[in-house]
Amino acid sequence: MNVFVLHSGQPELVSFLGALRVPSGTAVPRQDGRVRLRILSFRQFDRWSERHDGQWLQQAEAVRLASNAQRRTRHLRMHGLRSVSRQPAGAGEAALLRRYVIPVFQLDALGVYTTGPAQGALRAEPRSMRHAQHRYNRLRMLATDAKPAAVRRAERAAVRAVYALGLDYAVVTVCSSADGQPVIEALDPSPMAASEPFGPLYAEAIHRMAETFDAYTSNTGEIMLGLDPEFVLRRPGPGGKIVFASRYFPRRGRVGCDSVRIGDKLVYPLAELRPSPAAEPQELFRNLYAAMRLAASRIDDASLEWLAGGMPARGLPLGGHIHVSGVPLDADLLRAMDNYMALPLVLLEDSTTGRRRPRYGALGDFRRQFHGGFEYRTLPSWIVSPAVAMGVIALAKVVCEHYRELTERPLANPEMQAHYYAGNKEALLPAAAKLWESLERTAAYQRYAKALRPLKKAVLSMQAWNEQQDVRSAWKIHP
């Protein structure tokens, strides 16, 4: 078992420690060099990580950020999350109708509790553990089946908030506003997050994490990758209009269309490529090219331009989603993908790419899939050229295969996150160079160096792609 829970013997943790089946204690055990412990700290503002080897969860800096209501609110808004600190309802915010209390561990909501309507002034942050405990009295857990849309949105917002703040666990209070959107009202990253009534839930979540971690260290299976990058069709010439992809493609299939909401109407302007998945990047690249050829065969107007990137047409954000299976999803893998993939790609962006952020392209944007894998949704549509596409596919393989070794985390710094959302290339360039050095030390990088070297050159020289250029010429896609 490679997980150890560090705590200070707080009485609030009695129910949590009673349900825990992994090693725990008030001091980190001596390590024999064969195992690198995942240490989950329930000692608030713990600085032992500076003197002990291991992979530390619930970092002290993240706890400090989350514990300051005003800083937290500003930070969450930067990530595209609606949040309030201590204003009364209606003071510059939509009226808040219902309050949900959601314990979160890593990337999972462990349950949803309700306290009834969120009427009157918002509650202040808890002044002490005793006051915090009082906040959680008389909670009622909602049924897990047939959750209303507002509850599902609240769960996603709670998980996103914990991840955006750099935390590994917290109890998040989310309110549903009059327009049905979730608003983060409060967040408790203290040891009280493991107290009643949440202690057993957190203990079970840690057991699952330990089992997954142990399974990963002994896993020899192949990592499979899939894709669904998007593009739009535009008539040529100045002021050329977008032609909806639904005119040529069905909603499902190897080449399909995807939707956006305009007002209260759902339309399907986006073309989406869904090549067959593969374990090897070169094979997946060939499948992608075959899907592009298939798309060309179904469009009877050869004059239509194919545009990729982030937002080549205002109001139509594009994504270059990557599907992963064969490796367990946890916050560490997601942060590795953000740092080693999303950050470097900012250096290739056109001036219009960043318009999709933060509503789209937010750090840590993922979706679990029915087959047990997940979809990483942060990246823009990188099919701007074969060289960039092949590099991104190979990069995904390297990161997913070696993410335990790829420990650089420049995006843990809130200032670097702000540079990411602003698309500040000059500020991100030194971090990208250091990240690439780390990538080059992995075994998989050497296998895919032919595909990765051109991408490295483009990233470090900040060769911006052109979102207004028809990608067919680069791909040699003929009518």
N, C-alpha and C positions, 0 to 999 in steps of 0.2 A: 504494500500500500504506500503510495508516494504522496499522500496528502496529510498535512498536519495542521490542526487548528490551534492557534495561539490565542490565549485569553488571559484576563487578569483575575479570574475567579469571581466576576461580578455576580451578585445574587440574582440579577435579572436574567441570567443565562441558565437558570436551573433546568427549565423544561427543555431547552435546546441541548444542553450537555447530557441530560438524561436520555435523550433519543439518539445521541450521536454514537456511531459505531466505527469511527476512524480515530486514530491517535490524536490526543489533545493534551494541553498542559499550559503552564504559565511560563515555560522557558523552552526555547527551541532545542531539540535534542542534537547531540553531536552526530554529524554526518560522516559516513565512512568513505565518501568520495565516489561511490558507485551509483548513488541515487541523488537526483536534484529535487528536493522537496518542493511541492506546491504548498506554500504556507498561507493559510487564510487567517488574517489577523482580526481578532475582535478586541484589540487594544487600540482605542481611538488615538489618532495621531502618533501611532507607533513608529519609532525611528530605528528599530532593530534591523530593518532591511539594509541599512547602511553598513552594518558590521557582520551580517550573516549571509552566506551564499544561499541561493534558492530563488524560486519564482514566487514573488510576493503578490498576493491579491489584496484588494482594498487599500491602495496606496494612500499615505497620509496627505499628500498634496491634493488628491482628489476629494478626500473627506473635508479638507479645509474649504475648498471651493464650494462644495455642496452645502456646507453648513452656513454659509453667508447668503442669506435670502436674496439680497439685491444682486450680488455677483452671480449667483446661480441663475436668476431670472434673465440677466443679460446674456449669459452664456447659452442658455437653452434657446433663447430667441435667435441667436446667431446660427444655431443648428436647425432653425425652422420650426421650433416647438413653441406653442403658445404657453406662456407662463406668467404668473402674477406673484408678487411677494406678500405685501400686507395691506394692499388697498382694499377698501370696501367694494363689494360687488357693485358694478355700474360706474365706477370711477375710471373711465377710460377703457373699460373692458365690457364685453357682453355679459349679461346677467348669467350667473352660474346656477344651473337647475338641480343637478344631482351630484353627489360626491361618492367617489369610489376609492377605497383604500386597497392598494395592490402591493403585496410583497414580491420583490423581484430578486432573482439570483442569476448572475451572468445574463444570458439572453432569454430567460424564461420568466413569465409571470406565474407565480406559484398558486395563485387564487385571486378572486375578486371579492372584496367585502364592501358592503354598503352601509352608510350611516343615515340614509334618507336624504331629503332635499337639502341643498346647500343654500340656505336662506340667510340673509343678513350679511354682516361684515365677515370677511374671511378670518379664520383663526390665525393667530400669530404662531410663529415657530415655537416649539416646546422649550421652556426655559430650563428644564431639568429632566432627568430620566423619569422622575415621579410624575411630572406633568405630561411627558410624552406617553407614559403608560395610560394615563387617564384619557388621552385622545383615542386610544384603541379599545376602550371599554364598549361593551354592547354592540360590537360589530356583528353583522349577519353575512355569512358567506353565501354568495350566489351559486346557483346550480351551474355545473360545468357544461351541460348540454344545451343546445339551442340558445346561445348567447345573443342578445340583441346587438345590432350594429354599433350602438353607442358604447357598449361594454367592450366589444372587440377593439374599437378605436382607442378606448382608454387603456387597454392592455398594451397595445402597440406603443402608445405614447409613453407609458411607464417604462417599458423596456428601453426605448430610445433615449429617454432622459437619463437612466442609469448609465447606459453606455456612453452617451455624449459627455457626461461629467467625469468619465474615467473610473467609475466605481465598478465594483463587482457584486454588490448587493445593496439594497435599500428598501425601505417601505415608502411608496410613493402615493400621495393623495392627488387624485385626478378628478376634476369636475367636468361635467358635460355642460357646454354653453348652450344658449338659446338656438344657435345655428347647428347644433349637433356635434360640434368639434370639441376635442378634449383640451383642457387647460390644466397645466401642472400647477397645483396650489401649494403643495408642501412636499418635502422630501426628507426622510430621516435616515442618515447614513451611520448612525451611532450603534453601539451594541444593543440598543433597544430593538433594533430590527430583528433580532433573534429571540425576542421575549414573547410572552403570551400575547396573542394566540398563535404566533407564527413560528415558534421554536421548532416543533416537529417538522413543519414544512421545510425549513431551512436545513435541518439535519438530513432529510431525505434528498434534498437537492445536492448536498455535499457528497452523499453516498453515490449518487448518479455520476457526479463529476469525477470522483475517485475511480469508479468502474470504467468510465470512458477513457480517463487518462491511462489507466493500466492497459486497457485494450489497445489504445493507440501505440503504446511503446512496444507491444508484441505484434502489431499488425504488419503483415507483409503483402496485403492485397493491393491491387492497382487502383490508382486514383483516376476516375473517369471525369472528363470535362465535356460540357455542352455549351451551346451559345444561343442567344436570340438577339443579335444586333438589329437595330432599326435604321430605316432611311425614309426620306420623303421624295415624292415625285413633283417636279415643278416644270411648268411650261417655260421655254427659253425666252430670252429677251428681257429688257427692262420692265420691272413690275410684273414678271411672270407669276401666274397664279398657281397655287398648290392644287394638284389633282389627287383626290382621295384614293388611297390604295385599295379601298373596298371595291372600286370599279373593276379591278383586275384580279384580286386575290380573295379567297375565302377567309374566314376568321381562323380556321385551323389548317394544319398541314405544314409541309416543309417550308413553304413560302405562304405567309398569311398576312393579315392586317391586324393592327392593334388600335385601341380606342383612346380618345381624350374627351374630356367633358367640357363643353362650351355652354355656359349658363346651365340650364337644366336638361340639356340635350347631349346624348352620347353619340359621337361620330367616330369614323374609322379612317383617319387620314394616313396613318403610319404603316409602312410596309415592314414586315418582320421576317428575318431569315432564321430558320430553325433546322440547321444541319444535324445529321445523325451524330451522336456523341462518340467520343473516341478516347482511348488512353494516351495515345501519342499525339503531340501537337501537330506534327506534319500531316497525319491522317485527318485530324479535325480541320486543318486548314484546307485540305483538298475537298472535304465535305462542304465547307463553307463556300468555296468557289463553285462547286456543283450546284448549290442552292441559288447562288447568284445567276448562274447560267439558266437555271430553271425559271427564275423570276423574269429574266429577259425574254424568254420564249413565250411568256404569258402576257406581255405588254405589247399591244398592237400599234403603239405610237412611239416610233423610234426617236422622236424629237424630245421626249420628256427627259429632263435631267434627274439624275439620282444624287441626292445630297445627304451627307452623313455629318458626324460631329456631335455637337451638343445641342445647339438650337439654330440651325441654318435658316429657319423660318420662324419669325416671332410668334410665340404662343404655342409652338410645337416642340417640346423638349424630347430629345432622343436619348436612348440608353443603349449601352453595349453590355448587356447582362451576361454573366458567366455562371453556368451551372456546375456544381461540384458534387461528386459522390465518392465514397471510398475513404473519406477522412471525416472524423466527427467534427461538427461545428461547435466551437466555443468562442468566447470573447477574445481569446488570444489569437486564434486564426483570423477572426474578423479584423482585429487591429493590425495584424501583419499584412492583410490585403489592403487595408486603408493606407498604411505607410509605404509599402513596397510597390503598390500598383496605382492607387488613386493619386498619391502625392506626385510621383514622377510624371504622370500623364498631364497634370496641369501645365507642365512646361512645354507641352505640344499644342496647347489650346489656341484656337483662333479667338479673336476679340469677342465673339458672340457666344462662345461655348459656356462661359460662366453664368450666362443669364438663367440657366436651368437651376442653379443653386440658390438657396438651400432647399427649395421645395422638392427638387429632384437633384440627385447627386450628393445627398447628405452622407456624411461619413457613417459607416456601419449599416448601410441600407441592405437588408437581406430579407429573404422570404424562404421559409422551409418548404420542401417539396414532398409530394405524396410518396415518392420512391425512397425517401429517407435521406436524400441529400439536401442541398440548399442552393439558392440563387443569389449571387452577389450582384447588387443592383446599382452600385454607386457610380460606375464608370459611364462616360458618354459613349456614343457610337463610334468606335475606333476603326471602322472599316474604311477609313479615308484613303488607305493605300495598302497593298499587299504586305509591304515591309512592316508597317505599324501593326497590322492585324496579326501577322505571324509572330512578331515580337511579343505582343500582348498575350497571345495564347501560350507561348513558351514561358513567359513570365508567370502566368497563373499556375502552370505546372510546377515550376521551381518553388514558388511561395507555398503552395499547398503541400508539397512534399517535404519542405525543410522549415516550416514556420516555427518549430520549436527552437531551431538554431538562429533564426532571424530575429534578434532581440532589440534592434534599434527601434525606438519609438519617438521620433521627433514630434509627432502629432499628439503626444501626451501633453505638450506645452500648449496652453490656450492661445498664446500669441501665434503659434504656428498654425493652429486651427483657423484663426482669423485670416492669416495669409492664404490658407487653402481656399476658404470661401470667397475671398476677394480676388483670387487668381493672381496673387502677387508673386510673379515668377522669380524675380531677383532674390527675394527673401527665402524662397524655397530651394533655390539651386544648390547651396552648400549641403543642405540636408539630403537632397537627391543624390549628390555625388557620394556622400558617405554611405547611403543606403545601397548604392550599386557596388561599392567595395565589399559590403557584407554579402551581397548576392553572389559575387564572384568567388567567394570562398566555399560555396556549396558544391557538392558532387554533381547535382543535376545541372547546374549552370554550365559546367564543362560539356555535358551532353548536348545542350541546346545553344551553345555559344554562337554558332553560325546565325541563328535567328535573333539572338539577343544583342549582339554587337551593333548592328545597324540601329536598333531601338535605343541603345545606350548613347550612341553618337547623336541621334536626333534629340534625345532628352537633354543631354548636357550642353548641347549647342542651342537649345531652345528653338528648334526648327518648327515653327507653328504651322499646323495644317490649315488649309483654306476650305472653310465650310461652304463657300459658294461655288466650288469647283465640282463638276460632274465626276463622280468616282469611277465611272465606267472606263474612262480612258486609262487610268492607272491600272485597273484590273484587266484591261483588254477584253471587256465585255462588249460584244458586237450585237446589233439587233438580230 
